Amino acid sequence: MLIDPGLTGSGIAYWENLLVASKSESPVGPTMHGVWMPKRGVQWRAKFDDCLRWIEDWIGMTDPNVIVCIEAPELWTGSAKSIASAASGKLLKLAYLVGGMVHVCHQMELECVHLSPGDWKGQLPKEAMKKRVTRLLGCTFKEHEYDAVGMGLSAMGCLDGKRRR
């Protein structure tokens, strides 16, 4: 299960067997995918709690031995957007959200790993990654799902452009 955490929405993608999918001749899309969107006008803590319940529900619908991979927040010192996010406190809230997700995994006795954006997509811009995912799988996804699906495709070795549909 791959999770793209976010304060404005979190994406999730689940492959029933990512190892088998990674050995297929062409890229395979996720078995299930979804997006959590926070309710408008709700305080931060209520959004946080709602997102964690959503994650727990998703985990409950999957294999009880699922490995959860969560994109880890990073500060990119060369990015004005990243620095502004850190200065506004958004990066800390995102780190807090990821910590909550990890806590949910630990409570459910699941293995949880982190993956940095640079590890799975390198310097590939978001729009280029979305186009690549769409081209590889022949379908589109909602905002926030793209990153979760992209993380899975990267784990299969598909985002590097070597495997094509």
N, C-alpha and C positions, 0 to 999 in steps of 0.2 A: 504494500500500500504506500503510495507516494502522496505527500501533502505539501501544498504550497500555501503557507500560512500568510494571512494578511489582515490588516485592520479594517479594510473596506470589503473584504470577502476572502474566503479561503477555498482553494480547489483541492479536489481529491481524485485520485485515479487508482483503481485496483485491478490487477491482473490475477486471475485465479492461480496461474502458475507462470510467473515471469520467466523462469528458467526455460520452460518448454517454449514459451512465446519467443524468447531470444534466439532459439535454434530454428525457428520456422524460416522458410525461404524468403518471405516478404514480411515487412513489419505488421505486427498484430496490435490492434487497438485494445484498450482496457475492457475488462469484463463489465465493470461498473465505473461510473464517474459522476461527480456532482460538485455543486458549489454551495457554500454557506454564505449568505448575505446578512449583515446585521440589520436589525430593525431601525428605522429612522427615529431620531429623538430619544433614543435609549442611552442611558449613561454607560460609560466605558465598562464598568464592572459587570453590568448585566449582559453586555455584548460578549465579554470574555467568557462568562459562565455559559451563555447560550452556545458559543462556538465549541467549547469543551464538551458539552452534552452532545452536540452534533457529531464530533469526532468519536466519542464513546459509542454512539448509536451505529456509526459506520463500521467501527471495529467489530461490534457485535454481529454485524451481518456477514462477516467474512470468516475465513479459516481461523480457528482459535490459536493457531501458531503463526499467524501472519507476522512478518517483519515490517515495521513501520519506518519509513524514511521521510524525514521532515527537512525541508529546505531551511538552512540556518541563516539568520540575519547577519549581514555584513556591513561594515562601514567602508565605503569606497572613497578614499581620500581624494581621488582624482575626479570625483563626481560632485558637482554643486548640488544636485538633487539629493544625493546620499548625505552630504554634510548638512543640508537644510533639514532633512528628516531627523538626523541626530540632534541638531540644535533645538528642534521643536518638541522633542521628547517622543516622537513617533517610533524611532528605532528602539528605544527602551521598552515601549509598550509592546512592540512586535517581539522583542526578546522575551518579555514576560509571557506573552501568548504561547510562544514556542515552549517555554519552560512548563507551562500548564499542560500542553499537549504531551510532553515527555512524561510528566507526572501521571497523566491518564494511562499512558502505555505501561509505566512501571506498576501502577495499581492493578492493571490487568495482566501483569507478569509477561509482557511482550518485549521482544527485542526492539529497540528503537535506535536508529542511527541518524546522523545529520549529514547533510550534503550541501556544500556551499554552491551558490549560483555559478561561480567560476569553474567548479569541478564538473558540472553537468552541461553547461552551455558555453563555457569559455567567455569570449567577448561578443558572442552572437547577440545582436540587438533583439529586443522582445518581438518586434514586428517580423523580423527575418525568421525567428524561431517559430512563430505562429504560422507563417507561410510554409515552412518546412514540415511542420506537423500535419497541416492540412494536406499538403502534397503527398506525404508518406501514407496517410491513412485514408485519404479521399473523403474526409468529412470535417466539419468544423466543430468547435467546442466553445463554451462560454468563457468569458474573461475569468481568470483564475484557474479554470480547468486546464487551459493550455499549458501552464507551467508544470502542473502535476503530470499531465500526459507526456510532456516533453522530457521530464525527469525519467519516466519509465522508458521512453524510446531511447534516451541516452544510455540507460543501463543496458539496453539491448544492442547498443552500438549503432543505432540508426541515425542519430542526429549529425554524425560526422560526414554525412553525404555519401558514404560507401555503399550502404544498402538502400535499394530503391524498391518501390512498389511494383 
